[in-house]
C-alpha cells in the first residue's frame, strides 16, 4: 500500500484496475492503517484505503483526537474517495464506531458500512469484563496489548516497538474513554445499509446478543465468521475479504 498525505493524516492506498468500489478501512485502538495490508492484498476487485487515525503512528502530529474529530477525518477520506466511485467503510473495533458515526453524518457518501466487533456499550453494556482505566497512558498500552493480543506477543516486541506502541497511549486512552461515555450518536439516524460482523471466539455470545439487538432496533444486518477472533483483519484476511465481496454483491449490486 502506498502512502499519500491527506490533511495531515498518513493515508495508505492500494489501487486496482476497474475497481468495483473503494473500501475505506478504519482501525481500532492501539492499531494503525498498515494492519489492513493483508486484507487489501486479497481484495482484487476493490481499491483499498486505510489511514492512521490522529494520535496514532504517522498521524501523531495532529494530536489526540476526539470521537467527533475521528468521524470528521474519516468523512474527509471518504469524500476524496467517492469521486472515484462508491465507498464501503469497514471499521474494526473502535473504528466501527467511527464508521457508523460517519455514515450517520454524511449518508450520501457511503454505500455500505461494516462494523467488526465494535464496542457499543450504550446498546448492550459489558462492564464486568472491562478493567478500570488508569491515568498512565504508557501503562495502559501494555495492559491493553496483553489483554487484546497476548502477554507473550508483548514480550516478543523489541524495545523500539514497545516504545512506538507507548507513544500511542494518549490516543488509546481517549478511544477507550470515548466509547465508555454516553451514546455519541443515535443509531436510529442510520440510513445506510450496515452490517455488524463478529467472530465466534470467547465473546461470541455477547456479540450475538448485540447483533440481534442491532437487527431488531435498527435493521442492521449481522454476520458471524467461523474460526475468527477480534483481529480478523490480521489472522483471517481471506475470510474477511470474501465477506466484504459478498456483502457488496448482495447489498449493493443485486437488483
ChimeraX attribute file (.defattr): number of C-alpha atoms within 10 A of each C-alpha:
attribute: neighborCount
match mode: 1-to-1
recipient: residues
	/A:1	18
	/A:2	10
	/A:3	15
	/A:4	13
	/A:5	12
	/A:6	14
	/A:7	11
	/A:8	15
	/A:9	23
	/A:10	23
	/A:11	22
	/A:12	22
	/A:13	19
	/A:14	19
	/A:15	17
	/A:16	13
	/A:17	9
	/A:18	10
	/A:19	17
	/A:20	18
	/A:21	20
	/A:22	25
	/A:23	26
	/A:24	23
	/A:25	28
	/A:26	28
	/A:27	25
	/A:28	22
	/A:29	22
	/A:30	22
	/A:31	19
	/A:32	20
	/A:33	23
	/A:34	22
	/A:35	17
	/A:36	24
	/A:37	19
	/A:38	17
	/A:39	22
	/A:40	24
	/A:41	16
	/A:42	15
	/A:43	23
	/A:44	18
	/A:45	15
	/A:46	24
	/A:47	24
	/A:48	28
	/A:49	28
	/A:50	28
	/A:51	30
	/A:52	23
	/A:53	32
	/A:54	23
	/A:55	23
	/A:56	29
	/A:57	22
	/A:58	18
	/A:59	20
	/A:60	19
	/A:61	13
	/A:62	14
	/A:63	13
	/A:64	22
	/A:65	19
	/A:66	16
	/A:67	20
	/A:68	15
	/A:69	14
	/A:70	22
	/A:71	24
	/A:72	17
	/A:73	22
	/A:74	25
	/A:75	21
	/A:76	14
	/A:77	19
	/A:78	23
	/A:79	16
	/A:80	12
	/A:81	20
	/A:82	17
	/A:83	10
	/A:84	12
	/A:85	13
	/A:86	18
	/A:87	25
	/A:88	27
	/A:89	29
	/A:90	25
	/A:91	24
	/A:92	29
	/A:93	22
	/A:94	23
	/A:95	30
	/A:96	27
	/A:97	26
	/A:98	30
	/A:99	31
	/A:100	26
	/A:101	25
	/A:102	25
	/A:103	25
	/A:104	20
	/A:105	17
	/A:106	17
	/A:107	18
	/A:108	12
	/A:109	21
	/A:110	23
	/A:111	21
	/A:112	22
	/A:113	26
	/A:114	28
	/A:115	25
	/A:116	28
	/A:117	26
	/A:118	25
	/A:119	22
	/A:120	19
	/A:121	15
	/A:122	13
	/A:123	14
	/A:124	15
	/A:125	13
	/A:126	12
	/A:127	10
	/A:128	7
	/A:129	7
	/A:130	8
	/A:131	9
	/A:132	8
	/A:133	14
	/A:134	11
	/A:135	10
	/A:136	11
	/A:137	19
	/A:138	19
	/A:139	13
	/A:140	18
	/A:141	24
	/A:142	17
	/A:143	17
	/A:144	19
	/A:145	16
	/A:146	15
	/A:147	11
	/A:148	12
	/A:149	12
	/A:150	12
	/A:151	14
	/A:152	9
	/A:153	10
	/A:154	16
	/A:155	11
	/A:156	10
	/A:157	12
	/A:158	10
	/A:159	10
	/A:160	9
	/A:161	12
	/A:162	16
	/A:163	14
	/A:164	13
	/A:165	20
	/A:166	19
	/A:167	19
	/A:168	23
	/A:169	25
	/A:170	21
	/A:171	25
	/A:172	25
	/A:173	22
	/A:174	17
	/A:175	21
	/A:176	14
	/A:177	13
	/A:178	16
	/A:179	18
	/A:180	16
	/A:181	10
	/A:182	9
	/A:183	13
	/A:184	16
	/A:185	14
	/A:186	11
	/A:187	17
	/A:188	10
	/A:189	13
	/A:190	20
	/A:191	16
	/A:192	18
	/A:193	18
	/A:194	28
	/A:195	23
	/A:196	24
	/A:197	22
	/A:198	26
	/A:199	21
	/A:200	16
	/A:201	14
	/A:202	10
	/A:203	13
	/A:204	17
	/A:205	11
	/A:206	13
	/A:207	24
	/A:208	19
	/A:209	12
	/A:210	22
	/A:211	24
	/A:212	17
	/A:213	15
	/A:214	21
	/A:215	16
	/A:216	11
	/A:217	12
	/A:218	16
	/A:219	17
	/A:220	20
	/A:221	17
	/A:222	20
	/A:223	16
	/A:224	17
	/A:225	17
	/A:226	12
	/A:227	12
	/A:228	19
	/A:229	19
	/A:230	21
	/A:231	17
	/A:232	21
	/A:233	22
	/A:234	15
	/A:235	15
	/A:236	18
	/A:237	21
	/A:238	16
	/A:239	17
	/A:240	21
	/A:241	20
	/A:242	14
	/A:243	16
	/A:244	18
	/A:245	17
	/A:246	13
	/A:247	20
	/A:248	19
	/A:249	13
	/A:250	11
	/A:251	15
	/A:252	14
	/A:253	10
	/A:254	7
	/A:255	6
